[in-house]
Amino acid sequence: MIKQTKSPWDFGGLFPPSPGSFGATSPTESRSAGRRVLGKFSVAVIALALAGCAAAPPRVARVEFGGSIWTEGQRRAGVLFQDGGVAVPVTRGTLWTFGDTFYGATATNASPQLSQCKGAQSTTIAFLPTGQTNLPPALEYFTDSNGVVANPFEYFPDEDLKHHRIWPGDGISLGSRIYLSYSVIVVTDEPGPWNFHGIGAGLAVAETPLGRFVRLRPDGQWRFPVNPAQILREGDRLYLLEISDKPKGLILARVNAPEIENPAAYEFFTGKGWSTNRADVKVIFRKAYGQVSVLWVPALRRYLMATSSDFFHPHEIQFRQAKQIAGPWSAPARIPVPEMPGKKTALVYCTFFHPELSDTKSLRLVATFCRMLAGNWELSNPEYVIITFKPDANPAR
């Protein structure tokens, strides 16, 4: 288990120089046609040493667990089970990305079963057109010539398909090009669910949401310096949030959008400024595990962060809030996840907001999450949850 070695609030922060900047009262940018609304980022960087208690958590009015997102779209593409569920706003809709996906044939009006499995893909993607807000969502998958769900990434010749996986991260749509980050994972021959480790992050590009993503290799190398769980945009500048192993916790990086394909152009927040040397980076939030999902909520005048469970609280979803993307982030609002009938959940993970299905004005937000089930080859699909937040009791804070 991971032991806390210092205060999670010991980090550098960013303050907005004026209202509307870096998550202040009125954001002016949207990631895509008003879908994921983000506040202006600060152009000034100030070192901040925090002490005392964390801010109050966001107030939750109602939680509705809706069940699996598996429906006709998955059955038609041959999807049996999968995890992930990141939402990337693109032209005319949203690109959904998934990790390990097991495929096979499921009869109409039947439920997926592991006995139907014919194979697996480490990455799959789907598209949801703008305006389709029904739950569960009607996803259209990227498929091969036989109509079976397929991997949009291609492996390099030196990658062993038995021991390598490619897992998708967050993405961004820039002009006519869609960029998608990814991690290359090495799987060992050891038994158990933790027999893997990452060996680097890369960046891929496609011209259409359901097209092949070409893995970039500037100067012949596929590795990029950041593995973003979340990408936020302000004008021509991109801010990237990564859950880092060294140092341990959430870190912040940035790059000018026109230079996204240049690994040398990325800079890291040091608590006092920005550096092209990743070794100078400073953790902005310590208690981030697995994945994070962040969006600006105008009605709260706050950023909300959804985080996955940790091993100390394995059966819950956590929500935090902050005025600036670099924090300070509040104490969590903890949402216990009910057990799946007849199953036992070992860990809840991959919690992601879905602005395309949410109504940020009414504070009714939709998120998806995944669960690791106890037992041998017990698989499931992402599930959705509707969370209605209460207005800030003290909006002047």
Secondary structure, 3 states (H helix, E strand, C coil): CCCCCCCCCCCCECCCCCCCCCCCCCCCEECCCCCCEECCCCCCCECCCCCCCCCCCCCEEEEEEEEECCCHHHHHHCEEEEEEEEEEEECCEEEEEEEEEEEECCCCCCCCCHHHEEEEECCEEEEEECCCCCCCCCCEECECCCCCECCCCCCCCCCCCCCEEEEEEEEEEECCEEEEEEEEEEECCCCCCCCEEEEEEEEEEECCCCCCCEECCHHHCCCECCCCCEEEEECCEEEEEEEECCCCEEEEEEEEHHHCCCHHHCEEECCCCEECCHHHCCCCECCCCCCEEEEEECCCCEEEEEECCECCECCEEEEEEECCCCCCCCCCEEEECCCCCCCCEEEEEEEEECHHHCECCCCEEEEEEEEEECCCCCCCCCEEEEEEECCCCCCCC
